[in-house]
């Protein structure tokens, strides 16, 4: 089974001008991916970052700087306008990886998902950390290249290159990802269909 994770498509991350310029295109790409997944009965999970104001969930750099970010219930924490969210399950994380301190692995196991398509932001950070942890759980990853973005394209390219080479993760355009969703591929046939 293939599942789709849409990560951190929240107002806070698009305050960065580099991402802000690409907001509409990334929202449209994520919506296309969500629509294709729903059409093919593939589960979709919206993953978001939220923190508490009392510092209990803050990351090391937030604590060092004494500066919080993306507080629960704030406008920063809200999903981007126009992103398809209705009826979709959500998962809240407090670290870069969607696996860290969450029930993501259990949800994927409940769905019998052994291949996960990643979309959202940021390619070199939260997407990459989630992808690396997925490898540790023997879950194959596809990066939907049109539906991901980063404020640092150089870092994003470098990290995706490492994930492709070392972890055999695919970076594919949305048209190919949509095709995969339409014709699910058993995990044991994945290597022959998409050799690294």
Beta strands, then each sheet from edge to edge (+ up, - down):
strand 1: 2-7
strand 2: 44-49
strand 3: 89-93
strand 4: 115-121
strand 5: 140-149
strand 6: 170-172
sheet 1: 3+ 2+ 1+ 4+ 5+ 6+
end
